[in-house]
Amino acid sequence: MPAPSDVAAAEPAPPPASRAGVWLLAARPKTLAAAAAPVLIGAGLAAFHDRFRALPALAALAGALLIQIATNLANDYYDFVRGTDTAERVGPTRVTQAGLIEPAAVKRGMLVVMGVAALVGLYLVAVGGWPILAIGLVSLVCAVAYTGGPFPLAYHGLGDVFVLVFFGLVAVGGTYWVQARALPPDALLAGLGVGALSTAILVANNLRDVATDARAGKRTLAVRIGPTATAVEYTLLVAVAAMVPLAGILIHGWPVPAVVAGALAAAGCVRPLVTVWRHRSPQELIPALGQTARAVALYGIALAAALAWGLRPPG
């Protein structure tokens, strides 16, 4: 899956003192909320339908986190070798560009993490069948193809759609599937909500990098449509995420507390929304990424908990 964010403080932190710390920096743990949130929601929805199974849900979470880390390493490596990550880049430290880890080592790390993800995937295929095999293979390929390969998705304006699909519809639906071998309509609705909010992280990231990406030939959607339209996109994505829980209550009988997730998404994105519209420099957008990522995490936890606690009686 693509990495939807570069979440950092306003100033890059000093390099970690240990080798393990450098690799942790390369893994970008602050990006993992967007990978975990849809899995939590898929598990909560399975509980709502009385179809929850702990081991497949945990395996889905492990697989999602591993693929996200592999994608982060791939982005670090391929953005450097393509010349996108330079000293002009605004945002958190990229270990390859900063010279903290050799490019070849980052690439090997990516392959190792992908291998571990594939091992987890074998169990998920065993419980979920061929649809999960297809999802897993596409996810592993796209971990590289997001910024690498002959047609890098992020460089051709396809990152936003890809995050919406994979961090939303596929992640929620796939998590539900490995527990129940079914795909109810409300899994797609839930996937739309969390996918939209995760895409908002990418939109803020690409808005921050619009000038440097344009110079490097990285034609993200933000580069193609410009800052104003990108701000509109961010606004619409947050609105979709906020409205999905209400739609679930009205259409699919979700428990009323699910509306809290929408409220948290809206409240959590007020400050970044103001920043997206009023910023004057790329640096001002850095906190907006972290704030949006926190909104994703809260959204995932709140919606998953509301669904799980509102267990629908069998039949």
N, C-alpha and C positions, 0 to 999 in steps of 0.2 A: 504494500500500500504506500501511497505517497506520504511524505512527511508534511503535515499541515502547518507547522509552525516552527519558528525560531524564537522561543520564549526566553527572555533574558532581562536582567536589570538594565537600567539606563546606561551604565558603563560596563564594558566587558570585564569580567572578573580576571584576576591574575591567574596564570597557568597553575594547575595543581602541581604539588610537589612530587607526588608519586606517580609511577606508571599506571597503576590501577585508577588513580584519579583522572589521568588524562583519557583513559579509555571510557571512564564514566562520562566525562565531558563529551566525548565523541558520540556516545549513545544518546545524548540529549534527553535525560529522564523527564524533563518538563514537557516534552511533546507526547508523553505516553498516555496522558489523560484522554486524548482524542481516540486512542486505540482501545482503551479500557471502557470508556463510557458506553459505546454501542453493545459491547458484550454484556455489560451489567444490565442494560435495558432488555436485551434478548433473553437473559436469564430471568429477569423479573417478569417479563411477559409470559414466559413458559410457566412460571409459578402461578401467574394469574389464571392460566388455562389448565392448571393442575397437571402440567407436563414437565416440571422441573426435574433435571437429573444433574447431580452435583459434579460428577467426574467429567462428563462431556463439557459442561459449562466451564470448569476450571481449565480444561485442555484448550478450549476455544480462547480463553483469556490469555493463556501462555502463548499460543500460536500468534494471536494478534499482537502481543507485545514484542515477540521476537521478530515478526515481519516488520513492525515499525522501526525497531532498532536497526535491522538490516537495511531498510530504506534510508534511515538517517546516515548510516555509514556510506551507502552508495551515493547519496547526495553530496556528502562531504568530499568524497573522492572525485566524482564526475564533474561537479561544479568547479573543482580546482583544475583538473586536467583540461577542461574546456575553456578555462580562462575567465569564468564568471566570477569566482571568488578572488578578489584582489585586495590590496591594501585600502582601497576606497570603500569597501563594503561596510555598511552600517549594521551592527547587530552583534550577537554573541560570537564567541571565538569558534572558528572552524579549525579543527586540529591539523588538517592537511595544509591549508593555506598558511596557518601560523607556524608550520614546521615542527609541531609537537610530535607527530607520528609520520613516518615515511609513507608516501602514497601507496606503495606496494603492500605495506602492512595493513593499511586501512582496507584495501581491497580484499586481502586475505581474511581480515576480521569479518567483513561483510559475508564472504562465502561460508565461513564457519557458522555464523549466526543463521544463515539461510539453511545450512545443513541440519542444525538443531531444530529449526522450525519444521523442516520436512519430516523429522522423526516424530515430532508431536502430531504432524499431519497424518502420519500413518494410522495412529489411533483414531483420529477423527474420521478418516475414511472408513475405518472398520465399523464405526458406529453410525456414520452418516451416508455411506455409499458413494456412488460415482458423482453425484452433484458436488460433494465436498472435495473430491479429487480435482474436479474441474476448477472450483473456486481456489483451491490451494495452489494449483499450478499457475493460474493466471496471477494470483497475488505475488508469488515468488518472481515470476517474470517481470511484473510491473514494479517490484521493488527496485529493480535495476533500470527498467525502461522509463521510469519517471524522469530521470535526468541522464541516463546512459543509453547506449545503443544507437542505431541509425536514425531513429525517430523519437527523440526524448519528448515525452508528453508535456512536461512542464515548459519546454522551450517552444511549444506550438499552441499555447493557450488552452490546453485541455486539462490542466491540473484541477480547475474548479469542479468540472463535471466529474472527474475521476474521484476526487475526495467525497463529493456528495454521494456517489454510487457506492464506493468501497467502505467509507467510514460511516455510512448510513444503511442503505438498503441491504448490501451484501453482509455487512458485519452483524446487524441485528437479525436478519433473516437466516444467515448461516448458523448463528448461535442457537436460535430457536430450532432449526432443522436438526442439529446433532442431538438434541434432547428429545424431539418429538417425531422426527421424520415427517413433518408437515410444515406448511407455510400459510398461516392464517392472514387474512387481509390486513389486520391491524399491525402485523409485523412490518409491513411496508410503510404504514403510516408512522410508526415509531421510528423506523429507519430514516424517513424523510426529515423528521424533527432534529435528531441528533446529527444527521449528515449535514443539514443546513448550518447548524451551529459550528460544526467542525470546519466546514468550508469557510465560514467567516474568519477563522484564524488564518487560513491561507490567504484570504483576501487582504487582511491587514498586513500580513507579511509581504505580499506582492506589491501593495501600495507603498510600503516603506522602501522597497527595493526598485521602484519603477524606473528611476533614472539610471542606476548602475546596470540593471537588467537590460534596458534599452541599448546602452552602449556596448554591452557584451553580446548582443544579438539574441538574448533570451526573451522571446516574444510571449510573455505571459498574457493572460486575459487583461490584466491591469495595464500593461503596456499597450495593448491593442485598443482598449476602449477609453483610456484616459482616467485621471484621478476622480473627476466628478461622477462619472458613470460607475466607477469602482466603489465610491462611497454609497451610491444608491444600491448597488449590489449587496454591500455589507448590511445596509439597513433592511433590505427585503429578506435576507437570510435570517437575521435575528427575529424578524416578525414571523416568519414561517415557523421557526423553532418554538416561539412563544405560543403560537396558536395551535400547534399539533396536540398538546395534551387536552385542550378544550374540545377539539374535534374528536379525540379518542373517547372522551366522556360522553359526548352527544351521540356519536355514531356507533361506537363499539362497547359502550357500557363500562368503560374504565372507571375505577374508583375515583370519587371526587377529589381526594387529596392529590391526584396526579396534576391538578392545575397548579400546584405549588412549583412544579418543575418549570412550567412556562413563566411563572412570576419570577423565579430565580434567574432564568435566562434573560428576561427583559431587564430586571434590576441590575444584574451583573454586567450587562452590556451598555448601560447608560453612559458611563465615563468613557469607555473606548469609542462609543458611537459619536460622542462630542468630539473626541480627538480625531477620529477619521474625517469628520467634516471640517474641523477648524485648524488642523495642524499646518505648520508652515515649514517644517523641516523633517527629514526622515527620522531623526533621533526622537522626535516627539511621539512617534508611533510605536516605539519599542515597548513602553508599558501597556499599550493597548493589546498587544499580543498576549502578554501574561494575564491580563484581565479577562480576555475572551476565553483563554484556555481554562481559567478557573471557572468561568461560567459553564463551559462544557462539562467539567468534572462534577460540579454541583447539579447540573441538569441530569446527567447520567445517574448519579446516586439517588436524587430525589424521585425521578420517574421510575427507576427500578424498584425502590423501596415502596412507593405507592402501589405499584402493580403487584408486588409480592404480597403485601399486607392485605390487598383486596382480593385474595384468592377466590376465584369463581367456583362455586360448588360443582362437582362432576355432573354431567348431563345437562 
